[in-house]
Every structure is written in structure tokens, then in C-alpha cells.
């Protein structure tokens, strides 16, 4: 709205608390305050999050209580495929004991912040709806950084990373690349991943890889008549309205995936990403950077989130 645009610009250009006469920007429930990004801008930003971060788009979403520092998330402790049929509930007889077991795990909520570039008062005054441009910039930065945490997060201060999770404990299976010396991707590697993942998860499985790795894979050829002169090896297809596929399996690119050609990296991730649980309270808080020198200013944008693997059997990784 015009009122929000005016207050937003005033907020950016002046050090003022938001507790007084200004009620257009709502105070967040974060421990250090901050103004809540209003619903319209937040919806715009959340749309961009899913465009930038495929894990955000594919994961199962858990809702955090506003201001919560920890939360409980379910983790599957018994694999679907390994369940004893005799232990399942009978539809015609007496119910028996065990169903696939879920354990509740308490996890911490993690802040994630980005700073927008320095903005001059002239830009704010002369560019209509400049807050939408800033919100778009911040959303792309948050989406990229959040994807990095979901893939490469380490320790108790970040989400559980799919590529940094412990093999055998948090990820059931790693597959070694066929090219053990040059550590480059091959068509065989995609087949190995597809056959390594168990049926209950492969049915909804997707590949995730770096765009540069995808480029290498798409260029693979047979050697009929000489090296790299034959037909392309990898069936890659794309149709409007459908995910792009490799061997008929959807794939998504993420710049934070590790590159092929490097020893001991995971170049391709294959799995059912609905078994990666992401958590957020949906709030985006806004702070003015107090170190800015007027008439220029910067804004800090913050979310609170987490991510964890709910079922170790749902993912396999290609180790180069």
C-alpha cells in the first residue's frame, strides 16, 4: 500500500523504534525485535524461495510456534521395506504390535540473515515501489543461503545437511562413482543411484546436482567412430509443465551441490525429498543496519528455520 511504502522508506532512512506512533510495521516475535515484512511482500518472497531452492519446494513443511527456540520433529526409526508383514495391523483379525516407528527428536531453530546492498536516499525517493525490488533481492539471497544450509549444514547451529550427514547413520547408502580415478560423472552413475534406492522411495525420487555437473552429463557420448563422436548417452528431456528428467526421473539443479571431478565429494543426490523436513514460522523480520552512514542505508532480513532428515533410507548419494 502507499502507506506501507511511505513508512517503509521512513524506516530505512531514520533510526526509529517501531513502538511509537508507527503501527504500520508490526514488531516481530524474534528476541531482538525487528519489523515484520507484511503479508504481500512475504508471499512474494516465499514464492521466490521455492524457485531458488528446490529442497524448499520438495520438502515436507513443519510449522514452528512463533518465537520458539526449539521444536519436536518426527524421525523414522524403522524402514518401510524392512517391516515384518506379520507385524502390520490386520484388517480382518486382531491388531498386532508394530507399525513403522517414528521417534520425536527435539531440534534447535536457527536464524538466517542477509544484508541488502547499500541504498541511497535518492533511489528511495525517486524509484516507485523500490521495496519490491529489495524484497526480491533479499528473497533470492535467503533462498540461496538456505539451500546451502540444507545441503551443507554442519553442527548444532545449522540445519542437518544432506551432503554432510553421516553415511550409514543419517544416510543409509552412498554409491561410488564408476570413474574412480578421474572422479567424473558417467551415465552408469545415474543407473547405480536409481537401483540403489529402495522402491518405496524411488517411486517419488528426484536427482539433485550442480548445473555444471548436469552440463557434463548431457555431453556424454558413445565412442562410435572415435571418442565423443557418437550418440549422446544420457536421455535428458524437458516438456512445458513437467519437470525435466534424466532416464525419466525428475532432476533439479542446485548451485550448492558439490562438483564432479573432485575426490570424496557427493556430486549427485537421489531420493524422496518429502523425507527431508523443513521448519519455519513463516515470519521474515526486517532490521535497519545501524552501521550504515546516512544518507545511505542497508537492511538486514532474517528468518528462523531448520531442516532435518526424517528417514535415512530415503536418500542415496554419488561419491566421486
N, C-alpha and C positions, 0 to 999 in steps of 0.2 A: 504494500500500500504506500501511498505518498507519505503518510505519517511515519511509517516504519523507515522509509528511505531517508527522511529528514533526521530522525532520531539516530539511525544507524550512522549517518555521516557525522553527526554531532559527537557521537560516542567515539568514533575513530579519531576525531581531531582534538578532543578535550579529555583530560584526565578527570573523570567524574565517576562517582559511585552511581549505581543504578537504583539505590534505595529511596531516593527522594521523590521529587515531583515527576520523574520519568517512569511511567508504568508501562510503556510500550514494549520494552525489552524485559523479559521475565528473568529473575535470578535462578541459576541452576541449583541442583541439589549437590553439586560437587563440593568437596570440603573447602576448596579455595574460592568458591563463588563462581563468578563469570556470568555472562548473559547467555540465555538460551537462544540458539538460532530458531526463528519462528517456523511454523509448520510448512509454509510454502517453500522456503529455502531448504529446509531439512528434507522434504520429499524430493526436491531436485537433486540434492547431494546424494541421497540414498540410491537414486536411480543410477547415478554415475558410479557409485561404489560397485554395483554389480557389473557394470560394463568394464571397469578396470580390473576387478578381482574376481576371477571365475570361481574361486573357493567360496566367496561370499554368496555367489549366485547359486551354487550347487549344494551347499551345506545345509544341515538341519539347524534351525534357529531356536535358541533358548532366550527367554525374556528375563532380564535382570530386574530386581527391585530397584527403584530409584535410590541412589546413594549407597547401595550395598557394596561392601568391600570384598565379600566372598559369596559364593553360591554353591549349590549342590548340582552335580551333573551325573547322569547315568552312564555307566561303563559296562559293556557286556563282558561277562567273565566266562561264558560258555559259548563255543562256536555253534552256529545253527546246524551246520552239516554234521557235526560230531554228536548231536543229540541222539540218545538211545530211543528208538521208536517206542519201546515199551514204557518209557518214562513220560510219554506225552499223555495229555488228557484224552480219555476215551469219550467219544460222543454217545456211545450206547451202553457202556458199563460204568463201573465205579471209577471216579477220577483217581489217577495215580500221581506220584510225587512231583517230579521236577519239570519245570518249563525252562527255556533258556534264561539264565540268571543275569540280572543286572545288579551291579553294585553302585551305591551312591558315593561319589567322590567329591570332597569339598575342594574347590579351587579358588584362587585369588582373582580379583578383577584388576585389569591393567590399564593405566592411562596411555593414550597415544596422542601426540600433539604434532602439529605442523605450523610453521610460520609463513604467512603470505609475504611476498616481496614488499619492499618499502613503497609507499604510495604518497604522492604529493597532494597537497590541498587543492591544487589546480585541477588535477584529474577528478577528484571527488566532486568538485563544484561544477565541472563542465561536461562530464560524461553521465548521461542519463542511465539510471539503474545499474550503476557500476558495482553495486553489491552483488548482483547476479554473476558478474564476471569473476569477482573474488570468490564467491561460493563455489563456482565451477572449478576454479584453480585449486582451492583447498580440498574439494572432494576428490580430485584426481590424485593429489599428493597423499591424502589419507588412504585412498584405495590401494595405491602402490605400496605404501608403508605397511598397511595391514596385511596385504598378501605376503609381503616379506616375512612378517611375524608368523603367519600361518604355515609357511614353508620352512623357515629357518630359525624360528624361535627357540631359545635355549634358556634353561634355568627357571627359577620360580618367578622372575619378573616379567616374563613374556609368555604368550600362548605356546602350546605344545606344537613344535614344528614337525610337519610331515616328513621332511628330509633329514631332520636332526634327531628324530625319535630313535630309541634304541632298538636295533634289529633283534628279533626274537622275543622281545619283551613288549614293545609297543607297536611294532610292525612285524607280522609273522614271518614274511618271506622277502628276501632280496634275491634278484636274479642277476647273475654275472653276464656281462656283455660278451657276445661272440668274439669280438675283436679284442682279445686280452692284451695285445701288445700296443696297438695304436690307439686304443680307447675311443674308437669312432663308432658311430651308430650304424646298424645294419638292419635290413628287413627282417632277418631272423630274430632280432631282439624284440620286435613288436609281437611276433608269434609266441616267443617264450613268455612274455608278460601275460598274454591272453590265456595261455594254457596253465600258467602258474596260479591264477586267481580262481578260487572255488566258485562253483556255479551260482550259489545264492547271491554272490556279489558281482560276478562278471556280467550278469544279465542287465545290470544298471551301471556297468563300468564305463569309465572315460579315461582317455590318456590326458596327461598334462606334461608339457615340455616347453622349453625355451624356443622362441621363434627362430633363433639361429640353428638350433638342433633340428627343428622341423624343416628348415631350408636344406640342410644336409641330407635328411631322409628323403625329401622329394626329388633330389638329384641322383639318387642311386639308380644305376643302370646295370643290365646284364653286360657280359663281355663278348657278346657275339660279334665277331669281326674285329675285336680289339677292345682294350679297356675303355669303359664308359662310352661305348658307341651303340649299344643295343637298346632294348626297350626299357622304359622306366620300371623299376621293380615294385615300387610301393603304390598300391591303389589308394590314391587320395582323392576325395570327392567333396564337392560343395554344391548345395542347392538352396535357393532362396527359401527362407522359412524353416530350414532344417540345419542342425549342427553339422559342421564339416567333419568328415570321417576318415579314418585310416583302417583299411580292411573292414569297413562297415561299422567301426566303433567310433563314437564321437571323440574329438580331441579339442583341447583348449590350450592356448598359449599363455604363459606367464613369464614375464621377464626375470622374475626372481628364481626361476628354476635354474639348476646348475647346468653348466655347459658340457656337451660331449667333447671328447678329445683331452680330457683331464682325468688323471688317475684318482680312483677312490671317490668319485663324485656320483651322485644319483642324477642321471640325465633325463629319465622318463619316469613318471609316476602313473600307475594304473590302479584304478579302484572305484569303489562306490562312494562318492564324496558325501552322500547323505549320512554316512557314518562318521563324518567329521562334524562336531557340534560347535557352532559359534554362538557366543552370548553377548548381548548388549542391552542397555536400557533404552536405546534409540535416541538419547539426548546428544546434542552437539553444543558444546559451550564455547563462548567467544570471549577473548580477553584482549585488551589493548596492551601492546608491548611497551612497558614503562621506560625502556631504554631508548625508545625512538626519540629523535630530536625534531621538534616541530619546525616547519610546517609539514614534515614527512612523518609517516607513521606506519606501523606494521600491526597485523592482527595475529594472535595465536588461536588456533582452533583445536579443540580437544574432544575426544570421545573416550569412553570406557568400554573395554571389551575383553574377550578371552576366546580361546579355541582349544579343543582337545579331541583326541582320537577316541571314539566310543567303542570301536571294535578293531582289534589288531589284524583280524583275518580279512578285513575289507580292502586292504591295500597291498600292493607289491611295488617294489622299486627296482629300476635297472641300474646296477652298479657298474661303472665304467672301469 
